[in-house]
Amino acid sequence: MLTYLPARIQPDTTALANGAVHNPDGHGYAIVASDRIITGRGMNAAAVIDEFAALRGLHPEKPALFHSRYATHGPVTDDNIHPFPIGGDPRTVLAHNGILPKKAHPLTGDPRSDTRIAADDILSMKRFLAIDRPATRRRIESWLGASNKLAILTVHPRYPDHGYLFNENAGHWDNQVWYSNRDYLESHPGQTAWWGLNDGCHYCGVTDAIDVDTGLCLACGACPFCAADNQPCPSWCYRLLAGVSCFHCGEVIDDCVCVLEDLALNA
């Protein structure tokens, strides 16, 4: 879960803790403080949240962000905890919620997460750097796709603002704080054991219509995570990570013969 705090807004630590429960694979923050960005990270959610709240109290004048990770690409290590500097420049950092396009997925032997690769190699490209321009915003959001959300904090003098949100409308504002999904709530309508389904189906947009046995959207029949329709989910899909049963053969989906046969046909 990605949380963005505009200038002079303090965090709701209970909301951050709720998000950490659903996303337990590392927690990090960034705070714009004068001409620098303060960052911190760790695996202990309570400690990182307390540290963030204390530092935010000392530096409330400009925007800040907090992120709790649910690992999909890259190992669960401190090095893969958000935020990340863009192109190695500590004056501009990003954090992200979602699963990035395949170009950002790590190759065999690369220990980086998809977000870390995007920060290192993709969003540091010249065509993405003018984040304050509408054309660049459209370019970044087109590359991200509708279900990914991105926050960038910067103290670089080239940018007029210190905070930028991409795909803002895909998240939620609550009490002047922006959350990438509703994992910040202790409970919410339609919440199940499935991580991230509070955003609704990524294929048809309908919320609270998830089959808890298969993880498929009851409204359209597609996978609500990756939007696969009449085809197996890709290997990075959360449904596979959740270990659900295939609705064709009944086997656990990541060991499913249907999926393996389809992969062989399309190899």
FENVENFEN-V499631 format. One record per residue. N is the residue number from 1. SS is DSSP state (a for helix, b for strand, c for the rest). PSI is psi in whole degrees, 0 to 359 (* if undefined). Layout:
N/SS/PSI, N/SS/PSI
This chain:
1/c/135, 2/b/130, 3/b/132, 4/b/129, 5/b/117, 6/c/174, 7/c/138, 8/c/13, 9/c/131, 10/c/153, 11/c/152, 12/c/103, 13/a/331, 14/a/319, 15/a/319, 16/a/321, 17/a/320, 18/a/317, 19/a/324, 20/a/328, 21/a/318, 22/a/340, 23/c/81, 24/c/7, 25/c/31, 26/c/146, 27/b/137, 28/b/166, 29/b/164, 30/b/138, 31/b/126, 32/b/121, 33/b/103, 34/c/243, 35/c/22, 36/b/167, 37/b/124, 38/b/128, 39/b/156, 40/b/159, 41/b/163, 42/b/170, 43/c/339, 44/c/104, 45/a/313, 46/a/317, 47/a/318, 48/a/320, 49/a/315, 50/a/317, 51/a/316, 52/a/313, 53/a/319, 54/a/315, 55/a/324, 56/a/325, 57/a/329, 58/a/336, 59/c/73, 60/c/357, 61/c/336, 62/c/176, 63/c/164, 64/b/165, 65/b/157, 66/b/144, 67/b/134, 68/b/129, 69/c/140, 70/c/107, 71/c/128, 72/c/323, 73/c/136, 74/c/150, 75/c/164, 76/c/92, 77/c/163, 78/a/326, 79/a/339, 80/a/12, 81/c/132, 82/c/156, 83/c/169, 84/b/143, 85/b/141, 86/b/120, 87/c/25, 88/c/4, 89/b/113, 90/b/354, 91/b/346, 92/b/122, 93/b/158, 94/b/157, 95/b/156, 96/b/149, 97/b/126, 98/c/196, 99/c/118, 100/c/163, 101/c/162, 102/a/330, 103/a/335, 104/a/359, 105/c/138, 106/c/142, 107/c/167, 108/c/128, 109/c/350, 110/c/117, 111/c/2, 112/c/152, 113/c/169, 114/a/322, 115/a/320, 116/a/321, 117/a/318, 118/a/317, 119/a/319, 120/a/314, 121/a/334, 122/a/302, 123/c/356, 124/c/357, 125/c/150, 126/a/321, 127/a/347, 128/a/356, 129/a/332, 130/c/67, 131/c/346, 132/c/353, 133/c/137, 134/a/322, 135/a/321, 136/a/321, 137/a/313, 138/a/322, 139/a/315, 140/a/314, 141/a/328, 142/a/318, 143/a/320, 144/a/320, 145/c/165, 146/c/333, 147/c/351, 148/c/141, 149/b/144, 150/b/137, 151/b/136, 152/b/131, 153/b/142, 154/b/149, 155/c/13, 156/c/132, 157/c/347, 158/c/342, 159/c/136, 160/c/336, 161/c/165, 162/c/346, 163/b/138, 164/b/132, 165/b/137, 166/b/135, 167/c/43, 168/a/320, 169/a/346, 170/a/351, 171/c/199, 172/b/131, 173/b/132, 174/b/116, 175/c/44, 176/c/10, 177/b/139, 178/b/131, 179/b/140, 180/c/339, 181/c/185, 182/a/21, 183/a/348, 184/a/344, 185/c/143, 186/c/323, 187/c/154, 188/c/158, 189/c/134, 190/c/0, 191/c/131, 192/c/193, 193/c/350, 194/c/124, 195/c/132, 196/c/358, 197/a/353, 198/a/344, 199/a/349, 200/c/173, 201/c/130, 202/c/352, 203/c/310, 204/c/347, 205/c/355, 206/c/136, 207/c/161, 208/c/36, 209/c/48, 210/b/129, 211/c/115, 212/c/345, 213/c/320, 214/c/340, 215/c/7, 216/b/155, 217/b/126, 218/c/339, 219/c/319, 220/c/347, 221/c/358, 222/c/167, 223/b/125, 224/c/345, 225/c/303, 226/c/356, 227/c/20, 228/c/128, 229/c/118, 230/c/30, 231/c/156, 232/c/153, 233/c/149, 234/c/166, 235/c/340, 236/c/357, 237/c/142, 238/a/330, 239/a/319, 240/a/320, 241/a/330, 242/a/347, 243/c/38, 244/c/171, 245/b/143, 246/c/134, 247/c/354, 248/c/309, 249/c/348, 250/c/353, 251/c/159, 252/b/132, 253/a/330, 254/a/355, 255/a/12, 256/c/133, 257/a/325, 258/a/314, 259/a/315, 260/a/319, 261/a/320, 262/a/320, 263/a/320, 264/a/321, 265/a/330, 266/c/7, 267/c/*
